[in-house]
Amino acid sequence: MTAVRICEVIKTLDVGGAEVLLVERLRRAPRDERHYTVVFLHASTETLANELRDCGVNVVDLQACPQWLRYAKLVRVVRKQSPDIVNVHSPAPAAVLRPFLYLMRRRPFLVSTVHQVWYRPLTMLLDRSTRWLDDVTVAVSPQVATARTVRGARQVRTRIHGVDVGVQRSWAQRAQQVRSEFDIPLDAFVFACVANLNAKKNHALLLEAAEQVLAERDDALFVLAGDGPLREQVLAEIGRRGLRDRVRFLGAVEGANRLVAAADALVLASTYEGLPVVIMEAIAAGVPVVSTAVGGVPDLVRDGDNGILVPHGSPQRLADGMLRAMHPDVHAKLAAGARAGAEAVDVKATAAWFDELYGVATTGGVRD
């Protein structure tokens, strides 16, 4: 039997949320009668591309193409693959690809996976103008499924993605080793924030809240991992507040999931979100989450069960949430809740779900 050709398209292949979810799923996707190709337009590192190649996925890197020709090249490359299924994970490539793929003599089954509750207005407009051409739109959380980023879709299905629970549990068991690697005191109560340094992650608010926590608790320590356009701004704010000794900025960290597993709690101050991978990594490791209640976060974090949710925009409320999470009885309850909910973020189930969707699609069982 001829293998089903599946082409997954994503704009960037950096170590970010949507990218990591895609790689984690494809590493565990059934290979019987399936041939996967991933096409991407940009990446600042080869990390994820190499992970895909190592697990047998064909990777097409379009970075060598001049930027102004890249989308035209994308259309030619995807059409040349003669795919049975195309799943696009970024709105701009989706808007460009849909009309050309829809008009192919042997039209592929079109899927868009939506990872965010907000895009730039022009991007959202372009995406919506062709979204009706999708056979299925997959939202990564119930919140995303009701957001403006999926309006106009003919058929929306919701699937919370996942991470490797076994790996995260293993790192949690080696928390002391990880802390030693990064020179983190074993007796500190560690709040980890693993997030790109951009406006939506709101590191300024996080640092204001952190300053309040550190004034109350001598044993608290904040570890920040990530990089992005606001790097210098974040570093300057840490210095201005006099927090350099108790806010460790690590920059981009390869394998930052192990930092999450070695922390006492994960903290996010985001203004908006889809469904952050780092929250899945925390729950998988049994680490409580203190976060603003934005986007898809409440779909996984249950206030008082496996984490603490606060309204976005209030450093005082975020600080209060973190101080509450530090109470021994509260922390023990939240950690137990996180461990109990790990199955909800197991990537194995997500890989099986997509494989079933693709299987039905190739037999003509999904299209209207």
Secondary structure, DSSP 8 states (H G I E B T S, - for coil): ---EEEEEEEEE-SSSHHHHHHHHHHHHS--TTEEEEEEEEE-S-SHHHHHHHHTT-EEEE-TTS-GGGHHHHHHHHHHHT--SEEEE-SHHHHHHHHHHHHTSSS--EEEEEE--S---HHHHHHHHHHHTT-SEEEESSHHHHTSGGGTT-SSEEE----B-HHHHHHHHHTHHHHHHHTT--TTSEEEEEE--SSGGG-HHHHHHHHHHHHHH-TTEEEEEE--STTHHHHHHHHHHTT-TTTEEEEES-TTTHHHHHHSSEEEE--S--S--HHHHHHHHHT--EEEE--TTHHHH--BTTTEEEE-TT-HHHHHHHHHHHHSHHHHHHHHHHHHHTGGGGBHHHHHHHHHHHHHHHHTT-S--
